[in-house]
Amino acid sequence: MNEHLRPSRLPATTQAAEGLPRRRWTVAEIEAMVARGIISEDERFELIGGEVVPMSPKGARHEVLRIELAHYMTQRAGTALRVAAETQFNLTDDAYVVPDLLVYPAAIKAPNVRGPTALLVVEIADSSLEYDLLTKAPIYAGYGVREYWVIDAKTLLTTVYRGPSGSDYAQREEAKADVRLAPELAPGLAVTLGDLDLD
């Protein structure tokens, strides 16, 4: 492959000039570029409203928590539910995100899950805490995600959002590490984060 065409390890980013039009991409176009090698398969980004948004690097604490929580929930999911870690979650034709955990009915295949059919979306935040709270919450609400958790990887403080209404949630609560969290639509996955083996 020509060296100039080889996908780089890190995605090139720009600081968009505000007020200027930008090309709107679709999920299908991004997937086609990955299939043709234009975009590397290991590049980490999301597609928000047609714009490519690089994802933050994941720290060690984040990874341990994601793996342990996914393992815990998967063991309790039974045959009716699926718990997917870092899977592509297609919100519309021009938006997809890659949440840390996505819980959905087993009757729906992952590529067909949309906001209203997701049972729980979990983001684990270390360097991305502000982004997950202030930017991602309105996005998930706007696409009808019924329950969204943001877990602070350092403190295990969890912000629970429920009841999407427009680009906001009707309910927002915070729970400390010793509080039992129970997803409304998947109560069998209830968890006390402080009880997970994270050390």
PLY file of the C-alpha trace (Angstrom):
ply
format ascii 1.0
element vertex 199
property float x
property float y
property float z
element edge 198
property int vertex1
property int vertex2
end_header
0.00 0.00 0.00
1.20 3.51 -0.79
2.62 5.00 2.41
0.50 8.13 1.94
-2.69 6.06 1.79
-1.92 3.84 4.76
-4.36 4.43 7.67
-2.54 6.11 10.54
-2.54 4.71 14.09
-4.21 7.84 15.49
-7.06 9.54 13.62
-6.32 12.96 12.21
-8.51 15.59 13.83
-9.33 19.20 13.08
-10.84 22.07 14.99
-13.83 23.00 12.86
-14.35 26.65 12.02
-17.68 27.51 13.62
-20.36 28.64 11.25
-18.91 26.81 8.23
-20.84 23.91 6.71
-19.44 20.43 7.24
-20.16 17.23 5.33
-22.70 14.97 7.04
-21.65 11.30 7.06
-23.92 8.28 7.39
-23.29 5.05 9.27
-23.28 3.17 5.94
-20.61 5.50 4.49
-18.38 5.11 7.54
-18.76 1.32 7.45
-17.87 1.32 3.73
-14.72 3.38 4.40
-13.66 0.94 7.12
-14.31 -2.02 4.78
-12.11 -0.42 2.10
-9.30 0.40 4.52
-9.73 4.18 4.27
-10.42 4.27 7.99
-8.54 1.82 10.17
-10.66 -0.79 11.98
-9.00 0.06 15.30
-9.73 3.79 15.19
-11.97 4.75 18.10
-14.67 7.27 17.28
-18.41 7.79 17.30
-20.70 9.35 14.70
-22.85 12.08 16.24
-25.30 13.86 13.96
-23.21 12.93 10.94
-19.94 14.18 12.44
-17.02 11.94 13.40
-16.07 12.45 17.08
-12.86 10.82 18.42
-13.26 8.85 21.65
-11.18 9.45 24.76
-8.47 6.95 25.73
-9.47 4.44 28.42
-7.54 4.22 31.68
-6.76 1.03 33.62
-9.46 1.65 36.27
-12.02 2.21 33.50
-11.14 -1.10 31.82
-11.23 -3.14 35.04
-14.63 -1.69 35.95
-16.07 -2.26 32.46
-14.88 -5.88 32.36
-16.08 -6.71 35.88
-19.46 -5.03 35.41
-20.00 -6.71 32.03
-19.10 -10.09 33.55
-21.43 -9.53 36.53
-24.38 -8.50 34.35
-23.83 -11.20 31.74
-23.97 -13.88 34.44
-27.39 -12.56 35.50
-28.85 -11.78 32.08
-30.28 -15.22 31.37
-31.58 -16.02 27.90
-33.92 -13.02 27.53
-31.24 -10.31 27.67
-27.93 -9.47 26.03
-25.17 -7.42 27.62
-22.76 -6.07 24.99
-19.51 -4.28 25.83
-18.22 -1.55 23.51
-20.53 -2.49 20.65
-21.66 -0.14 17.89
-25.07 1.23 18.90
-26.81 2.67 15.82
-29.11 5.49 16.91
-30.11 6.56 13.37
-28.70 6.45 9.84
-26.23 9.23 10.69
-25.46 8.56 14.35
-23.87 5.75 16.28
-22.12 5.57 19.61
-19.97 2.94 21.30
-21.18 2.77 24.91
-19.22 0.82 27.49
-22.26 -1.43 28.07
-25.50 -1.85 26.17
-28.30 -4.02 27.56
-31.06 -5.03 25.14
-33.63 -7.81 24.54
-32.15 -11.00 23.12
-34.95 -11.06 20.52
-33.29 -8.08 18.79
-29.94 -8.45 17.05
-27.39 -5.81 18.11
-27.30 -3.86 14.79
-31.09 -3.40 15.01
-31.22 -1.99 18.55
-32.30 1.66 18.62
-32.75 4.14 21.47
-36.23 3.09 22.59
-35.43 -0.64 22.43
-32.28 -0.38 24.54
-32.97 -1.38 28.14
-29.88 0.27 29.64
-26.87 2.20 28.36
-23.82 2.56 30.60
-20.85 4.89 30.12
-17.86 4.54 32.44
-15.99 7.81 32.69
-12.49 8.71 33.70
-11.24 11.54 31.49
-14.63 11.74 29.71
-16.85 12.44 32.75
-17.95 15.93 31.70
-18.59 14.79 28.12
-20.66 11.80 29.25
-22.74 13.93 31.63
-23.23 17.11 29.61
-23.02 16.00 25.98
-23.96 12.33 25.87
-27.01 12.59 28.18
-28.91 14.96 25.83
-27.95 12.78 22.86
-29.23 9.60 24.49
-32.40 11.38 25.69
-33.02 12.77 22.21
-32.88 9.28 20.72
-35.23 7.83 23.34
-32.80 5.81 25.49
-34.95 5.06 28.53
-32.20 4.57 31.14
-28.65 5.86 31.05
-25.94 5.48 33.70
-22.70 7.44 33.92
-20.24 5.81 36.34
-17.26 7.80 37.59
-14.45 5.23 37.36
-12.51 6.84 40.23
-15.27 7.24 42.85
-17.94 4.82 41.51
-20.49 7.62 41.94
-23.20 6.83 39.39
-25.51 9.36 37.78
-28.74 7.63 36.74
-30.94 9.22 34.06
-34.48 8.00 33.39
-37.54 9.17 31.46
-36.26 10.77 28.24
-38.18 13.90 27.27
-36.89 15.80 24.25
-33.17 16.32 24.78
-33.34 15.90 28.56
-34.31 13.34 31.17
-37.20 13.75 33.61
-35.24 12.03 36.40
-31.61 12.42 37.40
-30.24 10.83 40.55
-26.79 10.16 41.98
-25.90 6.95 43.79
-22.75 6.20 45.77
-20.77 2.98 45.47
-22.64 1.28 48.36
-26.11 1.86 46.85
-27.76 -0.99 44.98
-28.52 0.09 41.40
-31.41 -1.65 39.67
-32.21 -0.96 36.01
-35.96 -0.38 35.73
-36.28 -2.45 32.56
-33.84 -5.18 33.62
-34.12 -5.41 37.45
-32.37 -8.79 37.53
-29.13 -6.97 36.69
-29.16 -4.96 39.94
-25.64 -4.29 41.20
-23.76 -2.65 44.06
-20.62 -1.30 42.41
-18.71 -1.27 45.69
-19.06 -5.05 45.88
-17.32 -5.70 42.55
-13.73 -6.96 42.65
-11.89 -3.96 41.22
-8.49 -4.32 42.92
0 1
1 2
2 3
3 4
4 5
5 6
6 7
7 8
8 9
9 10
10 11
11 12
12 13
13 14
14 15
15 16
16 17
17 18
18 19
19 20
20 21
21 22
22 23
23 24
24 25
25 26
26 27
27 28
28 29
29 30
30 31
31 32
32 33
33 34
34 35
35 36
36 37
37 38
38 39
39 40
40 41
41 42
42 43
43 44
44 45
45 46
46 47
47 48
48 49
49 50
50 51
51 52
52 53
53 54
54 55
55 56
56 57
57 58
58 59
59 60
60 61
61 62
62 63
63 64
64 65
65 66
66 67
67 68
68 69
69 70
70 71
71 72
72 73
73 74
74 75
75 76
76 77
77 78
78 79
79 80
80 81
81 82
82 83
83 84
84 85
85 86
86 87
87 88
88 89
89 90
90 91
91 92
92 93
93 94
94 95
95 96
96 97
97 98
98 99
99 100
100 101
101 102
102 103
103 104
104 105
105 106
106 107
107 108
108 109
109 110
110 111
111 112
112 113
113 114
114 115
115 116
116 117
117 118
118 119
119 120
120 121
121 122
122 123
123 124
124 125
125 126
126 127
127 128
128 129
129 130
130 131
131 132
132 133
133 134
134 135
135 136
136 137
137 138
138 139
139 140
140 141
141 142
142 143
143 144
144 145
145 146
146 147
147 148
148 149
149 150
150 151
151 152
152 153
153 154
154 155
155 156
156 157
157 158
158 159
159 160
160 161
161 162
162 163
163 164
164 165
165 166
166 167
167 168
168 169
169 170
170 171
171 172
172 173
173 174
174 175
175 176
176 177
177 178
178 179
179 180
180 181
181 182
182 183
183 184
184 185
185 186
186 187
187 188
188 189
189 190
190 191
191 192
192 193
193 194
194 195
195 196
196 197
197 198
